[in-house]
Amino acid sequence: MSEKKSLVRTRFAPSPTGYMHIGNLRTALFAFLFARSQKGTFVLRIEDTDQKRYVADAVDIIYSTLKQAKIIHDEGPDIGGKFAPYIQSERKDIYLKYAQELVESGKAYYCFCDKQERVYENDEQSGYNRKCRNLSLEDAKELIKKGQKYVIRQKMPLEGKTKFNDLVYEEIEVENEMLEDQILIKGDGMPTYNFANVIDDHLMEISHIIRGADFLSSTPKYKLLYEAFGWQVPHFVHLPLIMGMNNDGTVSKLSKRHGATSFQELVAQGFLSEAIINYIALLGWNPKNEGEIFSIEELQNIFNLAGVSKSSAIFDYNKLAWMNSLYIKEMSEQDFAKKAKGFVGELPTQIERSWNELAALLKSRIKTFSEVPSKIKFLLKRLPFDLNIFINKKNKTTFESSLKSLQQISTLLKDVEIWEIEEINRIIKKLAEDENAKIGYIMWPLRIAVSGLEITPGGATEIMHILGKEESLNRITLAIQRLENELK
């Protein structure tokens, strides 16, 4: 596989049909990175020829996603360029003349068949039977004059093979008899996705077409169209499919049953856009070094097509979560606190007042921001818990010892005027010394009393500082009452 340094122009041409799937985002990323690595141009084009699947606001979602991902286009609908317009529905008049050019040269034909006029074998649709293929151009034009509805089909060769070279999968060939006479212009006058792609890529001087491997089967049709016009065939780069792991251990193409499949869903679940992009960059691409953590700027410098694999990539949500945790740890405490706050909404006054302190405790303890609500739930509401967790072999605590420690702590803390961590720690440390006990012997029952949990973000005194004096003492009192009742 080789890359020739030349005038490189790549494009990302999404259809505005909803959220951006992970596979589409990776295509955009690789096309962007390759263009940048070659000092080339990256083009954004909106392919809205399928009006039935058009989703309102989908174009805005595309813009927003690319912006968050720092995938910056050089030409596109929003910023223009020398090949504008960059929205296919605004280029409608361009395509018909090219299709008619193919008809006049005998490489395409008018088809007047309706959707029902197809060949079926074993109850499966096997494709168009080419009924109108040999209709003379004169007869076809007469039918058009009479108002007959039509589509324009590409006239595929019936014998031989079509070969093309892919920069990832190398040489691929297909028997021409397997190729259906595909529709170029639909009945409503709009071009099909395949036809508009070829016309636009040629007119916009796209040098490298980067897309998913699921387009491999249609690429011979693309090549034949280029050859029919006598145009130079661009370089094809097909990316391996992104798969998901099924419950039974098998893999299949990534879908909703595997988890979040769009950039927006992942962001909503608390993944950072930088981590998502970093992880997606490694799906089917090997940087040929031992690194795994790369900024978008670093990726632009090291990306190369030689690292693209033929093998399918498996989307590992656990690996993404691990990578996300690394990015979270690198955030400033201020940025983390602000981001985490967005996942919890309105908080009680005392917790709100201590939010920055609480956020600092959470920062190294989560992998995704969606974990924040569950991590702080015990602070917002007294959770029911099993008294048996007061018993801890490591700290040598029992119901009796826990009750005694909590009674002592409660008495000592009632008179504390300055409710600060240092003061609370001083008192508890002094109690441990007086009792000739290890600090854990005192701290364990205290943690359980104020949180109801064995594992918490922060220790007992940090939790108590966040809860405030009144709530902390109330929780300790309730724990004392429960232990007293248990020991009666």
N, C-alpha and C positions, 0 to 999 in steps of 0.2 A: 504494500500500500504506500503510495507516495503522494505528497502534496506539492504542487507547483506554486511557487510564490508568483502571483500575478494579480490582475485586477479582480479581486474577489468580491462578489456581491451575493449575499444570502438573503433569505426572506423568511418571515413567519407569517403564515396566511391562515389564521383561525376563522372558523365559522361562528357567528354570534348566536350560539344555541344554548347558552347557559354558563355555568361556572367552568373555570379552566381546569380540565383534568390534568393529573400529574404527568401523563404521557405528553400532552400538548405543551405543558410548561417546559418539560425537558427538551422537546424539539426546539422551542424558542430559545432556551438557554444555550444549547449546542450550536445553533445557527448564529447566535450572537457572539459566543466565545470564539468560534472559528473565524468569523469576520474580523473580530478585534485582533486575534492572534496573527492575522495576515494583513493587518492594516487596511482592511476592506470596509465595505458598507453593509449595514444591516437594515433591511426594509420591513416595515409592517404593512400588511395588506389585509383588508377585511373581505372575506369571501362569503357574501350573503346571497348567493344565487338560489339557495333553497329557502324560499320565503315561508314555506309551511312550517319549518323548524325554527324560524327566527324568534328570538326571545328578547322582549323589551329590556333595555338597560344592559344587555350582554356586552355591547361594545364598551360601555363604561367599565364593566368588570374587567375586560381585557386590558384597558388602559391602566386601571388601578392595580391589577396584578403585576403587570410588567414594571410599573413604577416601584411598587413595594419590593419586587425582586431585583431591582436595579438593572433590569434588562432594557437598555436605552436604545431606541431605534433612531436611525439617521434620516429616514424618510417615512412618511406615513400619512394617514388621513388628517391627523391633528396638526401636523407641522408642514405638510406639503412635500414638494420635491419635483424634480424635472419630469417625472413620469406620472404626475397626478392626472386624474383622481386615483386614490388608492382604495376605493370601495367598489366592489365589482358591480353592484346594482347601478352605480353612476357611470359605468363603462359599458352598459348594455349594448349601445349602438356599435361598439367596436367589434364584438364577436361575430355578429351575423355576417358581416362582409367577408370575414375570413372563412367561415363555414361555406358560404356561397362560392368562394374562390375554389375550395376543394371540390364542390359539386361540379363546377364548370370544367375542372381538370380531370374529372372522372374518378376522384379519390374519395368522394362522399356522394350521398344520394338522398333525395327526398323520400320519406317513408310515410305512408298514409294509413298504416295499420293502427288499430286501437290496441289497448292493453290486453284484450282478450285473445288477439291473434298471435299466439305463441305456441311453441311446440312443447308438449308434455310427454315425459317418459317415466313410467313407474310412479305416477302421481307427483313427480318433481319437475319443476320448471327448468328446462335445460337451455333456454335462451331463444332469441328471435330466430325465426326460420328463413329470414332474408327474402321474404316474399316480394318486396319492392326493389330489391337490389338491381335487377336487370330491366327495370322499367326505364324506357328511354327518357332523356331529359326533356324532350319536346312534349311527350305525354304527361310527364310530371308537372310541367309548367301549365299545361291546359287544366289539369285538375286543380292547381292552385288558383287559377283564374276563376274557376267555378266555385271557389270558396271552401275547398276541401282543407281540413286541418291536417297539419303535417309536422313531422320532426325531421331533423337532418342527422343521418347516421354516417359514421366513418366506414369506408369500404376496406375491410381487413383482407390481407392476403389469405388465400385458402390453403396454400401449400407452403412447405418449407418451415424455417425457424426464424425467430427474431431473437437476437442476442444483444445484451447490453452489459457494460462493465460497471459494477458498483464499487465504490472506494472502501466499503467494508466487506461485502459478501463476494467481491470479485466477479468473475464472469458468470452470468446467468442466461439461460436460453429457455425458450418456450415454443412449443409446437403451434404454428399459426392457426391450425384448425381448431385450437382450443379458445381462440379469441373471438368473442362476439362482436358483431358490428355495432359498436357502442354509439349511443345517442350523443350528438354534439350540441345541438340546439333543441330545446324542449318545445312542447306545443304552445307555451306561453311566450315564446321568443327569447327566454332566458337561456344562457348557456349552462351546460352541465358542469359540475365541479371539475371533472377531468379536463374538459375542453378549455374552460376559462383559465385554469391553471397554466396550461401550455402557452396560450396566447399571452397572458400577462407576464409569465416568467420570461418569455422571449422579448416582449416589448420593454420590459423593465431591466433587461440585460442581466438576469440572474445567472450567475456562473455555477453555483453549487446548490442543488436542491436537497435539503436535509429534512428527512421525515421518518416516520416509524416504519418498521419492517412489514407491517400489515399492508403497506402500499406496494410491496415488491411485485405482487401478482398483476398489478395494473400498470407497472412501469413499461412493459413492452408496448402497450397502447400509446403511452406518452412518446416513446421513441419513434414509433411509426408516424405519429402526427408531426413531429419535428422533421422527419425525413420527407413526409408528404409536401411540406412547405419548402423544403430545401434549406432549412435552418440548421445552424450548428446545435448539436445535442449537448446540453449542459452536463456537468458531473452529477452523478447520483450518489447520495450518501444515506443509506437506510440504517436506522438505529434499532437495536434489539428491543424486543417487546419487554414491557414491565409486567411482571407476574406477581400474584399474591399467593400466600401459603394457605391452603385449605385445612380444615380441621383434621382431615384424615392423613395429612402429611403430603398430599399431592399439591401441585401448583396449577394455577390457571390464570388467565389474563386478569390483571388487577380490576376489581369491581367493588361495588358497595358492600358486598358480603364480607370483604376482607377488612373493611374499615373506611376511614376518610379517603376519598380519591381525588379531591380537588384542593387547590391551594387555599381557597377560602375556608374550607372545612378544617384544614390543618391549623390555620391561623386561629380560627374560632376555638379550637381545642387547646390552644396555648402554646403552639410551636412558633418560634421566632422565624421571620422570613429569611434571615441570613442562614439559619441552620437548615431550613428546608432546601434552600438553593444549594448549599454545600452538599447536602446528602443526595439530592437529585443529580448533581454533577457526577457523582460516583456510581450512578445506576447505568451500567453498561459502558463505563469509561474508566480506564486505569491511568493515573498520572505517571506511572512508571517510577514512583519513588515511595518511600515509606510513610509519607504524610497522608493525613485524612482531613485535616482542618484547613480550609482555604477560604480566603475572602474572595469576593467577586473580582476584585482587582488582580489578585494572585492567579485566579483561574484564567483570566484573560491572557496572562503572560505565558502560562504553561500548557494551555489546551492544545491538543493536536489530534488529528483524525487517526493517527496510528494507535492511539490508546483505546479506540472504540472497539468493543467486543462483538462477536457474532452471537454469543450466547445470551439467552434471556436473562434479565436482571430481576431479582426477587426483592420486592419492597418490604423491608423489615422495619416494622413500627418500633420495635424495641431499640434497634440501632439508631433510628432517628431520634428517639427519646433520649438516648445516651448522648448523642451529639448535641441535642438541644440543651441538655444540662450543662455542657461545657460552655456554650454560648451564654447561658444565664449567669454562670459564675463570673464571666468576664464583664458583665454589665456593671455600671456604676450603681451604687446603692440608691441614688436618687431616681435613676431611670427604672431600676427594678421595682422600687416602691410604687412609682406611677403606673407601670404596666400591670403589676399584680393587683393594684386597687381596682382596675377596670374589670377584674373577674369576680369581685365580691360585692360591688355596689355600696349601698348605704350601710353604715355600721353604727353601733351604739356609741354614744359620745366618748366614753372612756377608752374604747378600742380605737376609735377614730383618732383620739388624741395621741395614742401610742403607736399609730400605724407604722411610722418609719422604723421604730424599734422592733416591731413585730416583723416587718418586711425583711429587716437585716437577719433575723433568725431563720426566715424561710428560704432565703436566697441560695443557700448551699444544700437545701434539703428537698428540692423539687426538681423534676425533670421537665415538666410542662406547667404552664400557668393554670391550666384547668384543675390542677391538684390543690391550688390555694384554698378554695372554699372548704374542702374536706379537712385540710390541715388546721384550719382555724375554727372549725365548727365547735369544738369544745370550749372555746373562749366566749362564744355567743350564747351558748346554751349549756346548762348543766346536763351532762350525759349520764344515763344510767350505766352502772358498771358492776362487775362481779367483785364482791369483797375479797375473794380469794387472791386477787392480784396484790393485796397488801403483803401476802406471804412471799418472800423472796429469799431463796437459799443463798445467793451470792452476798446479799447485804444482811443476811441472818435476821430478817424481820418476821414477826408473827403478828397475829391479831392483837395480842396483849402488848407487845413492844410498840406496835404502831399506834395503839390507843394512847399509851403513855407519852410517846413522843409528840403526838398531835395536841394532847392536853397541855403539855409543857410549852409547846410553840405558841399555842393560842394565847396562853397567859402572858408570855413574853412580848408578843406582837401587839397586844391590845393597847399598850401604852406608847408604841412607836409613833412619833410625831412626823418624822421625815421618812416618807415611804420611798426609799431608794434601795436599789439592789445592794449597794455596798453595806448599808446599815442592816438590811435583812440577813445578808451573808454573815456579817459580824456576829449577830445574835445567835444564829444557828451554829456557827463554828464554835462559839463559846459554850453553847449547850452540849455539843458533841464532846468538847474537852472535859466539861464538868461530869459528864456521864461516862467518861473514859471509853467513848465509842467512836467508830469510824464515821466519817461524814455521811457516807451512804446509808448508814443505819438510821439517820435522822431524815435525810433528804428523800429517801424512797417513799416512805408513807406520806410525806408532804407533797411530793409530785402527784401521787395517786389521789390524794384528797382534793387538790386544786384543779386537777385535769380529768381524772377518771381514766387515764391512759397510762400504759407502760412506756410508750415512746412518744415524745412530744418535741416540737420545735423549741429548743431552749430548755433550760433546766427549771426547777421548781421556783427559784427566786425570780428568774426572768419572767416566768408566767405570772407570778404574783404581782410583779411591778406593772405588768400590762393590765391585769384585771383590776388593780387598785386595791386599797386596804379593805374597804367594806366588803366587796365581793369575795376577796380571798379569805377573810375571816369567816364569812358566812359559809363558804364551802368547807372550810376546816371544821366548823361547828357541826355541819350536817354529817360529815364523815365520822366525827366523834360519836354522834348519836347512833349512827348505823352500827358502829363497832360495839358500842355499849349494849345495844339490843341483841347483837349476835352473841355476845359473851354472857348474857343473862342465863 
